[in-house]
Amino acid sequence: MLNRVVQHIRSNVVGYLALFVALGGTSYAALNLPANSVGSKQIKNHSITPIKLDPSKTGAVVRFWAVVDFIPGTGERLASSRPHARLTWNTSADTGSVSWHEPIPSNCFVSATSGSGLITAFVGPLRASRALVQFSLFSPTGQPSPGLADIAVLCPQP
């Protein structure tokens, strides 16, 4: 009987070693990491996909997004977007529009934020071929405000 146990351990030593290392790391993390110490900064982009989330706990998903870098008098540019977007700017009114080559479903809404000023954004006239979000970025005094504008189109879970 003892001979069979020793033979089993010898045959599976690598498996047992891997098991103890894995359990040890998990136990260490569970006991030594403070609560809420892993947040959005520690999670890599695209590592958590909507399919991994419980749809009943998620009200909406970001369908389109864009980051606009605006410097009054100097220019504006589309810093990034997904899917690929196009930025047009009306210099006389200091307003812009971001468009994508897909229509925005009617049950979606726009969220826009800016760290440097007040931003207003709304879904513009919908065209059958593309999505269009119009926005303006102003300081509290009503002057055009430089900075980044984050624009997201959120849609309910399918």
HELIX and SHEET records of a PDB file:
HELIX    1   1 LEU A    2  SER A   11  1                                  10    
HELIX    2   2 VAL A   13  ASN A   32  1                                  20    
HELIX    3   3 PRO A   50  LYS A   52  5                                   3    
HELIX    4   4 PRO A   55  LYS A   57  5                                   3    
SHEET    1   A 4 GLY A  75  ARG A  82  0                                        
SHEET    2   A 4 ALA A  60  ILE A  71 -1                                        
SHEET    3   A 4 GLY A 147  PRO A 156 -1                                        
SHEET    4   A 4 PHE A 109  SER A 114 -1                                        
SHEET    1   B 4 ALA A  85  ASN A  90  0                                        
SHEET    2   B 4 THR A  95  TRP A 100 -1                                        
SHEET    3   B 4 ALA A 131  PHE A 138 -1                                        
SHEET    4   B 4 LEU A 118  VAL A 123 -1                                        
END                                                                             
